[in-house]
């Protein structure tokens, strides 16, 4: 094989390699975004649950964790 034929035979190899690298990076990025989305969804769900518990159970009369409720009694 001459040098010209060798260059022509491998002329598209770099493009294919770049496409494989791009596909791999896209796959990694999509999985990272999915994982972060799932984590954020769970965190917001836990926060919503805690807020619901705080606002639906009422205020303790004297020794509350959060002491700035307006209807809290003082001793």
N, C-alpha and C positions, 0 to 999 in steps of 0.2 A: 504494500500500500504506500502510496506517495504521501507527502506532507499535505498536499491540497486535499486529497481524498480523506485523510484523517481529520482535518479541520472541518470539512463538510459533514462528516459522519457524527462529530461530537458538537455541532453548532447549537443544537437545541437542548443539550444536557444541562446547562446552567439554568435555563428557564424552567425545566422540569424540577430541578433541585430547589429553586426558589419557590415554586408552587407547593412542593412538599413542606418546606419550612413554613410558608404562610398558612397552609392547612393545619399544621401541627400547632402553631401559635394561636390560630383561631379556635381550635378545639380546647386548648388550655384556657383561653380567655373566657369562652362560653361557660365552661365548668366552674371557673372561679366566680363569675357573676351569678350563676345559679346558687352556688354555695353561700355567697354573701347575701343574696336575696332571701334564702331560706332562714339564715341566721337572723337577719333583720326582722323578718316576719314573726319569728318566734319571740324575739326580744320585745317587739311591740305588743304581741299577744300577752306576754307575761306582765308587761307594764299596765296594759288595759285591765287585766285581772286584778292586779294590786290596787289600782285606782278605784275599781268598782267595789272592792272589799272596803277600802277606806271610806268611800262616800256612802255606801249603803248600810253599813253596820252602825253608823252613828258615832257620836263623840263620847269618849270616856269622861266621867265627871271630874276627876282630879288629876291623876298622873298619866297624862297622854304622852305618846311619843312625839307628836307634833302639838305644841302648846299654843298655837295661834288661832284656834277655833273661836268663833264669837260666842258660842253658847256654852263654853266651858266654865264651870264653876270654880271660884277661887276659894282657898281655905282661909 
